[in-house]
Amino acid sequence: MENNFFVVTVNNTDYKVKMSSVIPPLYDVFCGEAYHQIGKTDAGLWVYVETPSCVQHMPLQEIGEAIDIHFSLDSEEVN
Protein backbone atom coordinates (compact mmCIF):
# COMPACT_ATOMS: atom_id res chain seq x y z
CA MET A 1 0.00 0.00 0.00
CA GLU A 2 1.30 3.43 -0.94
CA ASN A 3 1.61 5.23 2.36
CA ASN A 4 3.21 8.48 1.24
CA PHE A 5 1.47 11.80 1.41
CA PHE A 6 0.80 13.76 -1.75
CA VAL A 7 -0.73 17.19 -2.22
CA VAL A 8 -3.71 18.12 -4.37
CA THR A 9 -4.67 21.73 -4.93
CA VAL A 10 -8.33 22.70 -5.25
CA ASN A 11 -9.54 26.31 -5.39
CA ASN A 12 -6.02 27.55 -4.51
CA THR A 13 -6.00 25.45 -1.33
CA ASP A 14 -3.54 22.60 -0.76
CA TYR A 15 -4.88 19.36 0.69
CA LYS A 16 -2.47 16.76 2.03
CA VAL A 17 -3.71 13.27 1.09
CA LYS A 18 -2.62 9.79 2.16
CA MET A 19 -4.14 6.47 1.15
CA SER A 20 -5.29 4.78 4.35
CA SER A 21 -6.83 1.62 2.90
CA VAL A 22 -6.52 -0.20 -0.40
CA ILE A 23 -9.68 -2.32 -0.12
CA PRO A 24 -11.86 -0.37 -0.02
CA PRO A 25 -9.79 2.59 -1.24
CA LEU A 26 -9.97 5.24 1.47
CA TYR A 27 -7.99 8.45 1.81
CA ASP A 28 -7.06 10.64 4.75
CA VAL A 29 -7.33 14.31 3.73
CA PHE A 30 -5.80 17.11 5.81
CA CYS A 31 -6.00 20.88 5.46
CA GLY A 32 -4.73 22.87 8.39
CA GLU A 33 -6.57 21.51 11.43
CA ALA A 34 -9.30 19.89 9.34
CA TYR A 35 -9.26 16.14 8.74
CA HIS A 36 -11.60 13.83 6.86
CA GLN A 37 -11.40 10.28 5.64
CA ILE A 38 -13.06 9.97 2.25
CA GLY A 39 -13.89 7.20 -0.19
CA LYS A 40 -15.65 6.66 -3.48
CA THR A 41 -18.98 4.87 -3.84
CA ASP A 42 -19.69 2.27 -6.51
CA ALA A 43 -21.66 5.01 -8.27
CA GLY A 44 -18.51 7.15 -8.48
CA LEU A 45 -19.45 9.78 -5.88
CA TRP A 46 -16.96 10.80 -3.22
CA VAL A 47 -18.29 10.61 0.36
CA TYR A 48 -17.09 11.34 3.87
CA VAL A 49 -16.28 8.11 5.72
CA GLU A 50 -14.98 9.65 8.92
CA THR A 51 -15.37 13.23 10.04
CA PRO A 52 -14.41 14.73 13.41
CA SER A 53 -17.10 16.42 15.50
CA CYS A 54 -15.94 19.96 14.70
CA VAL A 55 -16.30 19.81 10.96
CA GLN A 56 -14.73 22.10 8.41
CA HIS A 57 -16.26 21.05 5.13
CA MET A 58 -14.03 20.53 2.13
CA PRO A 59 -14.90 20.59 -1.58
CA LEU A 60 -15.29 16.82 -1.50
CA GLN A 61 -16.03 16.02 -5.17
CA GLU A 62 -13.26 18.32 -6.39
CA ILE A 63 -10.72 16.77 -4.00
CA GLY A 64 -11.81 13.30 -5.12
CA GLU A 65 -11.40 14.25 -8.77
CA ALA A 66 -7.90 15.59 -7.99
CA ILE A 67 -7.06 12.27 -6.28
CA ASP A 68 -8.30 10.39 -9.37
CA ILE A 69 -6.11 12.59 -11.58
CA HIS A 70 -3.10 12.08 -9.30
CA PHE A 71 -3.38 8.30 -9.57
CA SER A 72 -4.10 8.34 -13.31
CA LEU A 73 -0.94 10.42 -13.86
CA ASP A 74 1.05 7.98 -11.70
CA SER A 75 -0.18 5.02 -13.74
CA GLU A 76 0.69 6.80 -17.00
CA GLU A 77 4.25 7.35 -15.76
CA VAL A 78 4.60 3.63 -15.01
CA ASN A 79 3.43 2.58 -18.50
Phi, psi and omega in degrees: 000132176290119185243016180271147174284149169222162184245133170243145181246124179228128180052044179063021177239133178271133176241126179272127188235141175219133175290128181253343180206139178272316179233109352286157179292116178233150184228136171271128182237127182237141172211106184062235179273349183281142178219138172216149168253129183234160177208174184244132179283168176298335179279356177091009178265140177275137183225155173284131176260318179221132181221131177293166185296322177267097192268131166247111184292148180240157176288082192304309183296320180293321177294317178300318178297321178294324176296315178303316180296316179304312183286331177289324176293321177298317182290330176292323179293327181288324182283000000 
